[in-house]
Amino acid sequence: MSSINLYSEAEQLEKKLNGACLDTRLALQPSLSKVIDRMRQEGMHVPSRLRQLDAALCEDAMEARFDNLPV
């Protein structure tokens, strides 16, 4: 996949995530992580806003996993 396509895909995901509900964010998190991983593998620069968004989504996903644990 070309660098332009990867950037485009990342930007589309970013737009979908902007203001999305938690369920949508959790559903799209793996896709964003995969795009960022492919960008890194291709040696592309990953913008800090995408890295921060991915980190926030990963944190949301971890918290969601622990919300179901009995106390």
Kinemage of the C-alpha trace (Angstrom):
@kinemage 1
@onewidth
@group {chain A} dominant
@subgroup {mainchain}
@vectorlist {calphas} color= white
{ca met a 1} P 0.000 0.000 0.000
{ca ser a 2} L 1.383 3.402 -0.892
{ca ser a 3} L 2.159 6.047 1.687
{ca ile a 4} L -0.591 8.284 0.312
{ca asn a 5} L -3.149 5.503 0.788
{ca leu a 6} L -1.988 4.840 4.340
{ca tyr a 7} L -2.179 8.526 5.262
{ca ser a 8} L -5.607 8.727 3.634
{ca glu a 9} L -6.866 5.674 5.505
{ca ala a 10} L -5.529 7.048 8.797
{ca glu a 11} L -7.205 10.407 8.189
{ca gln a 12} L -10.531 8.724 7.369
{ca leu a 13} L -10.367 6.743 10.593
{ca glu a 14} L -9.444 9.904 12.488
{ca lys a 15} L -12.537 11.670 11.111
{ca lys a 16} L -14.780 8.746 12.079
{ca leu a 17} L -13.322 8.725 15.587
{ca asn a 18} L -13.696 12.460 16.117
{ca gly a 19} L -16.688 12.839 18.426
{ca ala a 20} L -17.658 9.152 18.129
{ca cys a 21} L -19.262 7.236 20.978
{ca leu a 22} L -17.217 4.810 23.051
{ca asp a 23} L -18.540 1.730 21.228
{ca thr a 24} L -17.506 3.150 17.856
{ca arg a 25} L -14.105 4.149 19.223
{ca leu a 26} L -13.544 0.647 20.590
{ca ala a 27} L -14.613 -0.907 17.295
{ca leu a 28} L -12.254 1.273 15.228
{ca gln a 29} L -9.231 1.051 17.553
{ca pro a 30} L -7.769 -2.136 16.013
{ca ser a 31} L -8.028 -0.630 12.520
{ca leu a 32} L -6.152 2.514 13.516
{ca ser a 33} L -3.463 0.501 15.286
{ca lys a 34} L -2.976 -1.658 12.184
{ca val a 35} L -2.653 1.383 9.903
{ca ile a 36} L -0.106 2.962 12.245
{ca asp a 37} L 1.844 -0.310 12.416
{ca arg a 38} L 1.915 -0.498 8.607
{ca met a 39} L 3.084 3.117 8.446
{ca arg a 40} L 5.947 2.287 10.805
{ca gln a 41} L 6.849 -0.849 8.844
{ca glu a 42} L 7.011 1.224 5.663
{ca gly a 43} L 9.348 3.667 7.413
{ca met a 44} L 6.815 6.479 7.209
{ca his a 45} L 6.526 9.315 9.700
{ca val a 46} L 3.506 8.807 11.970
{ca pro a 47} L 2.087 12.191 12.999
{ca ser a 48} L 1.996 12.762 16.748
{ca arg a 49} L -1.760 13.374 16.680
{ca leu a 50} L -2.276 9.840 15.321
{ca arg a 51} L 0.092 8.339 17.907
{ca gln a 52} L -1.755 10.176 20.677
{ca leu a 53} L -5.129 9.100 19.327
{ca asp a 54} L -3.982 5.478 19.138
{ca ala a 55} L -2.646 5.627 22.705
{ca ala a 56} L -5.935 7.074 23.963
{ca leu a 57} L -7.923 4.400 22.131
{ca cys a 58} L -5.730 1.623 23.522
{ca glu a 59} L -6.271 3.039 26.997
{ca asp a 60} L -10.047 3.127 26.420
{ca ala a 61} L -9.961 -0.494 25.252
{ca met a 62} L -8.019 -1.583 28.356
{ca glu a 63} L -10.429 0.222 30.651
{ca ala a 64} L -13.404 -1.343 28.883
{ca arg a 65} L -11.952 -4.820 29.474
{ca phe a 66} L -11.671 -4.184 33.198
{ca asp a 67} L -15.154 -2.685 33.516
{ca asn a 68} L -16.621 -6.185 33.296
{ca leu a 69} L -14.579 -7.678 36.137
{ca pro a 70} L -16.486 -8.432 39.347
{ca val a 71} L -15.411 -6.557 42.429
